[in-house]
Amino acid sequence: MSKEAAQAFIEKMKSDHAFRARVLAEEGVEARMALIGAEGFDCSAEEIGAAQDDWDAELDDVVGGGQPGCALYEPACSLYCPY
């Protein structure tokens, strides 16, 4: 498991719409994490969340705060979205 793999996963979710659709088609965190692992991303849901937090903080620095950007947490694209 690695932070680098989690960051690479977030980048792929942002840039590859077909990949994102395949991940989102899976129901539940376990099924999504199994697909993520099968795609070669050796990371946990917690590492993905931490990498997302890091990305949000970097974006806040660039744009001066406000709503964070979203790779995983936009509606309907989350591994475990509370919204």
N, C-alpha and C positions, 0 to 999 in steps of 0.2 A: 504494500500500500504506500502511496506517496502523494505528497502535495503537488508534485509536478504532474502526475497523472490526472489529478483532480482539475488542475488548471487547464491541461490539454483537453479534458472532457468538456469543460465550460466553453472553451474556444470553439470546439467542434459543434456544440449545441447552438452557439451563436451564428456560426458560418455555414453549417450544412443542414439545410431544411429537411432533406430526406432522412438523415440520421435522427434529427430531432423528432420527426414524425414517427419513426420506428420506436424510439424510446417512449414517446408519449402514448403509443398504442398499447403498451404493456400496462396491465392493471396492477397497481400496488407497488410499493417500494421494493419488495423482494424480487419481483419479476423484472422491474426496471434495472435493479442493481445486477441481476444475473445477465441481462443483455449488455449492460455497460461493461461488465467483466469479460464477456464473450467477445466484445469489440476491442479488447486489449487494454482497457483502462483499469489498472490495478489500484483501485482506491475505494474508500468507504463513503457512505452517505455523509458521515461527519466531516470527512476531508473535503468533499465537494462543497458542503455548507461553509466550511472555513475558507476555502478558496473563493467562494462567492462573496463572503464578507470582505476579504482582501480586495477583490475587484471593486466592490461597492465603495470601499474607502478610497481607493485610487481615483475612481470616477468622481467622488465628492471633492477630492483635492483639485481635480481638473476643472469641474464645472461650478465649484463654490457651494456645494451642499445641495439640499433639496432631496427629492426622491432618488433613491439609488437606481442604477441601471439594473437590467434584469437579463440574466442568462437562463436561470432555472426557475425563477420565482414569478414570472409573469403568469397571469391566469391560464390555466389549462396546460402549462408546461412544466409543472413542478414535480419533483420526486415526492415531496410531502408538503404541498402548499397549504397553508392555513387559510387562504383567502378564497 
